[in-house]
């Protein structure tokens, strides 16, 4: 019964995604859903940005092992990222009417900066999407009681997500997010209610966690431990801002006001709701301490699905795995789409500037298929945990893309030379420390990269200019808006001629 329910759920999801694909008529529909999404759909799709494999399996398992201190990156850093990004994208970038963050880098600096930052952004998705594919393999393996191996499950999961994402793009993602958000929230709350009955209520679980020190958030008064703590927080909070999927979800809104409120509501709901799988997973240590403490040592990601399979009725299992699949599919479809759109728009299109709209649409769909194959290969090869895959994904964007984006938006004197110094300085210093010192570094390597990136931006912008021209003193965003409007007009004419 459980297997058939999962199969039926997958077929319905694919059907909804393919139905949405019939509404895709242009590259803009595919990349940002035509920028017509209402507040409830934007809220749902922003919430689904992070509520995937890491929130259900990774964060919950890490909390059981390390407590709140171990999950500072997610949900604390990730939810703040959504709120900050909402304000930033809506106020600074929404009116530019652009498809990708790479478009902003080209308008603000030049083509070289566009390519370099886009490569950073695309690279960061490798670990992130792989984590979702790995989680799909885990779910199929658990649901079929080893009937489908984790490897086969990864391949099957990748093919399912690839199918509706390739055809429907952001419109399929948004509609499925809206439908699946109800399944996620209802399913998780239902399981939490059943589990609380096994533990004698919510209070005993919280009291047990508090007594075990799991609710202590801040580290001890040790400056090096604080740096590690802040490094994890900042990596997720700031390193995730220059991300194409976050940008797409927020700027798919009908208006800038909806974009802001959607990000605020989505980020806030996500922060609160992530504690539900944490509660369910920690309850396992009270229900059967010997079994689940053993699982924590061998494979902590199995704690949650094992608890549901062994201690809840079949109906509850169907609800749970339906909710888990909803979460992972919502997350993986958008994170598969985002790097493919960015690569097509900011790398491929630069070589074929006169490409028509339908040709560009085919290029984006082809890029999705290629990226899915690369991601699947990485997921099959890597032995990293789901949480670590996600946590490590944003180090490259923190070191190489955040400073050019943030400083370029708020400092008029930022120049192309400064942006290049920030990118190369940040990436190289981060990689050198990561490779040569690694975990023995007292300061997290990505924080060193961020610091060097800031220094590179300011020195490169203030020193005599050897690369590009100094930024004009007039209002940057007025100039950007004018350039974006001209580019949009040119694209519309090209599409009309096509």
SVG drawing of the C-alpha trace seen along z (x, -y; Angstrom):
<svg xmlns="http://www.w3.org/2000/svg" viewBox="-4 -62 53 68">
<polyline fill="none" stroke="black" stroke-width="0.4" points="0.0,0.0 2.8,-2.4 4.7,-1.8 1.5,-2.3 0.7,-5.5 4.2,-6.8 3.9,-5.8 0.5,-7.5 1.8,-10.6 4.7,-10.8 2.4,-10.4 0.1,-13.2 3.1,-15.5 4.5,-14.8 1.0,-15.4 0.7,-18.7 4.1,-19.7 3.4,-18.7 0.1,-20.6 1.9,-23.7 4.3,-23.2 1.4,-23.9 1.4,-27.5 5.1,-28.0 5.3,-30.0 8.6,-32.0 12.0,-32.0 10.6,-34.4 7.7,-32.1 10.3,-29.3 12.9,-31.2 10.7,-33.4 7.2,-32.2 6.4,-35.3 6.7,-37.4 3.0,-36.9 2.9,-35.0 0.5,-36.1 1.5,-36.3 0.4,-32.8 2.4,-31.1 5.5,-33.3 5.3,-32.5 5.0,-28.8 7.9,-28.8 10.1,-30.8 9.4,-28.4 10.2,-25.5 13.6,-27.1 15.2,-25.4 12.6,-22.9 14.1,-19.9 16.4,-17.0 18.6,-18.9 15.6,-20.3 13.9,-16.9 16.9,-14.5 20.1,-16.6 19.0,-19.3 17.0,-16.9 19.9,-14.4 22.4,-17.1 20.2,-18.5 19.9,-15.1 23.7,-14.8 24.8,-18.4 21.8,-20.4 20.8,-23.9 24.5,-24.9 25.0,-22.5 22.1,-23.8 23.1,-27.5 23.6,-27.4 20.2,-26.0 17.5,-27.1 19.0,-30.2 21.2,-31.3 19.1,-30.1 15.8,-31.7 17.6,-35.1 19.0,-34.7 15.5,-34.5 14.4,-37.6 17.5,-39.7 17.4,-38.5 13.7,-39.5 14.4,-43.1 17.6,-43.2 16.2,-41.7 12.9,-43.6 14.3,-47.0 17.5,-46.8 16.9,-44.3 13.2,-43.7 12.7,-46.8 15.6,-45.9 13.4,-43.2 16.3,-40.8 16.3,-37.0 19.4,-36.1 21.9,-37.6 24.5,-37.3 22.6,-39.9 23.0,-42.3 26.8,-41.6 27.1,-42.3 25.1,-45.6 26.9,-46.7 30.4,-45.7 31.2,-43.9 31.1,-40.5 34.1,-39.1 32.6,-39.6 29.3,-38.2 31.0,-35.0 33.1,-34.5 30.3,-35.1 28.0,-32.9 30.5,-30.0 30.8,-30.5 27.0,-30.3 26.6,-27.3 29.5,-25.5 27.7,-26.0 24.7,-24.1 26.6,-20.9 26.6,-19.9 23.2,-21.4 21.3,-19.5 23.3,-16.4 22.0,-16.4 18.4,-16.4 19.1,-13.5 20.9,-11.6 17.8,-12.1 15.5,-10.8 17.6,-7.6 17.4,-7.3 13.5,-7.6 13.0,-5.1 15.3,-2.6 13.5,-2.9 10.0,-2.9 10.7,0.3 12.5,2.0 15.7,2.3 13.7,3.4 15.3,0.4 18.9,-0.3 20.0,-3.9 21.9,-4.1 18.8,-3.1 16.7,-5.4 18.9,-8.3 18.7,-7.6 14.9,-7.2 14.5,-10.4 16.7,-12.4 14.6,-11.3 11.3,-12.2 12.4,-15.7 14.1,-16.2 10.9,-15.3 8.6,-18.1 11.4,-20.7 12.6,-20.4 9.2,-20.9 7.6,-23.4 10.5,-25.4 9.8,-27.9 6.0,-27.8 5.9,-24.0 8.2,-24.6 5.9,-27.3 2.6,-25.5 4.0,-22.3 5.5,-24.2 2.1,-25.7 0.4,-22.3 3.1,-20.5 3.4,-23.0 0.0,-21.9 1.1,-18.2 4.4,-19.0 2.9,-21.0 -0.1,-18.7 2.0,-15.6 4.7,-16.7 2.3,-18.0 0.3,-14.8 3.4,-12.7 4.5,-15.1 1.1,-14.6 1.4,-10.8 4.9,-10.8 4.0,-13.1 1.4,-10.5 4.3,-8.0 6.4,-10.3 3.7,-11.5 3.4,-14.9 5.6,-17.7 6.9,-18.9 8.8,-15.6 10.7,-15.9 11.7,-19.5 12.7,-18.8 14.8,-15.9 16.5,-17.9 17.2,-20.8 18.6,-18.5 20.9,-16.9 22.2,-20.4 20.6,-20.3 18.9,-23.6 22.1,-25.6 22.6,-27.9 25.7,-30.1 29.2,-28.5 31.4,-28.8 33.5,-32.0 36.2,-30.9 37.0,-33.3 38.0,-30.4 34.8,-28.5 32.8,-31.7 34.6,-32.2 33.6,-28.6 30.1,-29.3 29.8,-32.6 31.5,-31.0 28.7,-28.4 26.0,-31.1 27.5,-33.6 28.2,-31.0 24.5,-30.1 23.1,-33.6 25.2,-35.6 26.7,-33.0 23.1,-32.0 22.1,-35.5 23.9,-35.5 21.9,-32.4 19.9,-32.1 17.1,-29.9 16.5,-32.4 16.5,-35.3 14.1,-33.4 11.6,-32.6 11.4,-36.1 11.5,-38.0 8.8,-35.7 6.3,-37.8 3.8,-40.0 5.0,-43.2 8.0,-44.3 5.7,-44.5 4.6,-40.9 8.3,-39.9 9.1,-41.5 6.1,-40.0 6.5,-36.6 10.1,-36.4 9.3,-37.6 6.4,-35.1 8.2,-32.2 11.4,-32.7 9.5,-33.0 7.4,-30.0 10.4,-28.0 12.3,-29.0 9.4,-27.9 8.5,-24.8 12.0,-23.3 11.7,-22.6 8.9,-20.0 11.3,-17.4 13.8,-18.2 11.1,-17.4 10.1,-14.1 13.8,-12.9 14.7,-13.8 11.6,-12.0 13.1,-8.8 15.8,-8.9 13.0,-8.7 10.9,-6.1 13.7,-3.6 17.1,-4.9 19.2,-1.8 18.1,-1.4 18.2,-5.1 21.4,-5.9 23.0,-3.1 21.6,-4.6 23.1,-7.9 26.5,-6.4 26.1,-4.4 23.9,-6.6 22.0,-9.5 20.0,-10.3 18.0,-7.1 16.7,-8.1 13.6,-9.9 12.5,-7.4 13.2,-4.4 11.1,-5.9 8.1,-6.5 8.3,-3.0 8.6,-1.1 6.4,-3.2 3.5,-4.6 0.6,-3.0 0.8,-2.6 -1.5,-5.6 0.9,-7.8 3.8,-6.4 2.1,-7.2 1.5,-10.8 5.1,-11.2 6.8,-9.9 4.4,-11.9 5.4,-15.0 9.1,-14.1 8.9,-13.6 7.0,-16.9 9.8,-18.7 12.6,-17.1 11.0,-17.4 10.1,-21.1 13.6,-21.9 15.4,-19.8 13.4,-21.0 14.1,-24.7 17.8,-24.1 18.1,-22.1 16.5,-24.8 18.5,-27.8 22.1,-26.9 20.8,-25.8 19.1,-29.1 22.1,-31.0 24.5,-29.1 22.3,-29.5 21.7,-33.2 25.1,-34.3 27.5,-31.9 26.0,-30.4 24.0,-33.5 27.2,-35.6 28.5,-33.5 25.2,-33.7 23.8,-37.2 21.2,-37.1 19.6,-33.8 15.8,-33.9 13.5,-33.3 12.5,-29.7 16.1,-28.8 17.1,-30.1 14.3,-28.1 15.7,-24.9 19.2,-25.8 17.9,-26.2 16.1,-22.8 19.3,-21.1 21.3,-22.7 19.0,-21.2 19.5,-17.7 23.3,-18.1 23.4,-19.5 21.2,-16.8 23.6,-14.2 26.6,-15.9 24.7,-16.2 23.7,-12.6 27.3,-11.5 28.4,-13.6 25.7,-12.3 26.6,-8.7 30.3,-9.4 30.3,-11.5 30.2,-10.0 29.4,-13.3 26.3,-13.6 23.3,-15.5 23.8,-18.3 27.5,-18.7 26.8,-18.8 24.4,-21.7 26.5,-23.5 29.6,-23.4 27.7,-24.4 27.7,-28.2 31.4,-28.7 32.2,-29.4 29.5,-32.1 30.4,-33.6 34.0,-34.0 33.5,-34.9 30.1,-36.4 28.6,-38.1 30.9,-41.1 30.6,-42.2 26.8,-41.8 26.3,-43.6 29.0,-46.3 28.1,-47.0 24.5,-47.7 25.2,-50.0 28.5,-51.7 28.6,-54.0 32.4,-53.9 32.7,-50.1 34.4,-49.4 35.0,-46.5 38.6,-46.3 37.4,-46.1 34.9,-43.4 37.6,-41.3 40.0,-41.8 37.2,-40.7 36.4,-37.6 40.0,-36.4 41.2,-37.4 38.2,-35.8 38.3,-32.5 42.0,-32.0 42.5,-32.8 39.6,-30.5 40.9,-27.7 44.5,-28.1 43.4,-27.9 40.9,-25.1 43.5,-22.9 46.7,-23.7 45.2,-24.0 41.6,-22.7 39.9,-21.9 43.0,-22.8 42.5,-26.5 41.5,-28.5 39.5,-30.9 37.0,-29.2 38.6,-29.4 35.4,-30.8 35.5,-33.8 39.1,-34.5 37.9,-34.4 35.1,-36.8 37.5,-39.2 40.0,-39.2 37.1,-39.7 36.0,-42.9 39.6,-44.2 40.0,-43.4 36.8,-45.3 37.7,-48.4 41.4,-48.6 40.6,-47.6 38.0,-50.4 40.0,-53.1 43.4,-52.5 44.2,-53.8 42.0,-51.9 43.7,-49.5 40.6,-47.4 37.4,-48.9 36.3,-52.4 35.5,-54.0 31.9,-53.9 30.1,-57.2 28.9,-59.3 25.3,-59.4 22.8,-57.2 23.9,-53.6 20.5,-52.1 19.0,-54.8 21.7,-53.9 21.1,-50.1 17.4,-50.5 17.9,-52.4 20.2,-49.7 17.9,-46.9 14.9,-48.6 16.8,-48.9 17.9,-45.3 14.4,-44.2 13.1,-46.3 15.7,-44.7 14.8,-41.2 11.1,-41.9 11.7,-43.1 13.9,-40.1 11.2,-37.8 8.5,-39.5 10.6,-39.2 11.2,-35.5"/>
</svg>
